[in-house]
Amino acid sequence: MNDATRVPQGTMSPSYVEALRRRIGWICQIVRFASMLYAGWVLFLIAQFWLDGDRVRRAHSYLTKMQLTEPQAWQRAIGFSLQFVDWLLVVAAIYAVWRLMGTYLEGRIFTPEAADWLRRVGLFGLGAMALDIALRPVVTAISSLHMPEGMRFVAIHFQPNDLLNTLFLLAFIALAHIFKSAAELADDHAQII
């Protein structure tokens, strides 16, 4: 096979790509659309939470084990804004998922490009997790600014799923590194042969 007819490493013939789409296309499309639904659902939950002052009061009363009063609208608007910024990192991770599934549908599975998108899923997800954890004390402090001086608080809390999500996201980053190294090694090997 000469250089003009040689298929570049990581790309496949059109017939193989079509066969691959029949095998994995449905799951790639489900992942794509489920991730978009997830982004919408999370934004809806964030907005629903911050629009209900009594719900914010109850949640922060539970966290602090104190009897709190309802935060004012400006406090809830700041809380929503901070969580919206965090949500933007979630959207970035979902965009990376969309692009990753797109590269799979195009037949580029074990390629450096696909590994880069997988790494971005992990990195944006980790960024969202870290920002969420960092914002928790800030948001609770803002929610208590209307309280008398001795009743204001900062609540630092972790949830059990924080560690699980972090481990899964780190696994995505590790797999991306492994896949990229393997793809580059295969490309180097193909050039030698």
N, C-alpha and C positions, 0 to 999 in steps of 0.2 A: 504494500500500500504506500503510495507516495504522499508527500506533504499536502498536496492539493485535495486528495480524497480522504485524508485522515480526519476522523471526528475528534475535536478537542476533548481533552480529559474532562470528565465531569458532565459532558453532554451526551445525549443518547440519540439514536436514530428516531425519526418521526413515528415509525411503527411501534418501537419500544415505548416511547413516551405515551402513545395512545393506549397501549396495553396497561401501562403503569397507571394512567388516569382512571381506567376502568377499575383497577384494583384499589387505589387509594384516594381517588377523587372525592368520593362521598364523605370520607372521614375528614379530609382536608377542608371541604366546604362546611361540614358541621362545626369543626373547630373555628373556622373563620367567623361564621355567623353567631355561634355561641359566645365567642369573645366580644363581639359587638353588642350583643344583648346584655352581656355582663356589664359592660361599660355604661350602658343606659340604665340598667337596674341600680348600679352603685350610685350614679348621679341622682336618680330618683330618691333613693334611700337617704342620701346626704341632705337633699333639699327638704324632704319630708321631715327629717329630724329637726333641722334648724328652723323650720317654719312653725313648729309646735313648741312654744316657750315652756309649757308645762312638762312636756316630754324631756326637754333639755334639763329642766330643774330636777325631775325625778332621776334621770341618769346620773347627774353629777352629785345628787344627794346620796345615791347608792354608792358611788365611788368613794365619797369622802366620809360616809356614815354620819353626815351632818344634815340638819334640816335647813334647806336653802330656799330662797325665794326665786321666783321666775326671773331670768335675765331679761334685760331690755332688748328691744328690736335691734339697736345698733350693735350690741354685743353678739347677738345671734348672726347678724350680717357679717361681722368679722370672722366668727367661727366658721360660717359657711364658706367665706372667701379663702380661708386657710386650707380647709379641706378640699376646696375646688382646685387649688394649686396641686395638692397631693393627687387628686383625681387625674390631672393632666399627665402625671407620670404613669398612671395606670393606662391612660389612652396611648401613650408612647409605647408601652409594653404590648398593648393590643395591636397597634400598627405593626410592630415587629413580628407578632404572631401572624398577622395577615400576610406580610411579605414572605415569611418563612414558608407558610403553606403554599403561597404562589410559586416560590422556587421549586417546591416539591412537585407541584402540578405541571411545571415546565420540564420535569425530568432531571432537575439539578438537585440531587439529594445529598450525596456525599461530596459536597464541593465547599471550598472556602467561603463562598458567598452564603450558602445555607448555614454554615457554622457561624458566620458573623451575625446573621439574623437571630439565630438561637442564643448567641451570647447577649445580644441586645435585649431579648426577652428577659433573660436573667438579670442583666444590669438595671434596666428600667424598673423591673419588678422589685429588685433590692432597694433601689432608690425610693420607690413608693413606700416600701415597708419602713425604711429608715426614717423618712420624712413623717410618716404617720406616727411612729413611736415618738419622734422628737416633738411633734406638734401637740401631743396629748397634754403635757403640762401647760403649754401655752394656752391652749383652748380652754382648759379648766380654769386657768387664772383669769382669762378674759371673761368667762362666764360668771365669775364671782366679784367682778369689779364694782357692781352696784351694792354689794353687801356692806354692812358696817365694818370698820377697820379690823376688828378682831375675828370677823367671820370670813374674811377672804382666804382663799386657799390655792394651792397648786397641788394637783394630784398626779403623781407619777405612777403609772401602772403598765404592766405587761399582761398580755393574754397568752394562754397556752398555744394558740395557733400561730403566734408570732414566730416561735422557734421552728415549727413545722414548715411554715411558708418560707422562712429563710433557708432552711435545709433544701427544700425543693428548688428554690431559685439558684442556690449555689450549685446544685446538681446540674441544672441547665447550663451554667457557665462552665463547669467541668466537662460536661459532654461536648459542648461547643469547642472547647480547647482540644479535646481528644479527636473529634471529627475533623477539625481543621488540620491538625497535625497529620492525621491519616490521609486526608486528601492531598496535602502537600507532598507527603512521602510517596503516595501513589503516582502523583504527577512527575516527581523526580525520577521514579523508577521507570515510568513510561518513556521519559526522554532518553534514558540510558539505553533502553531496548530499542 
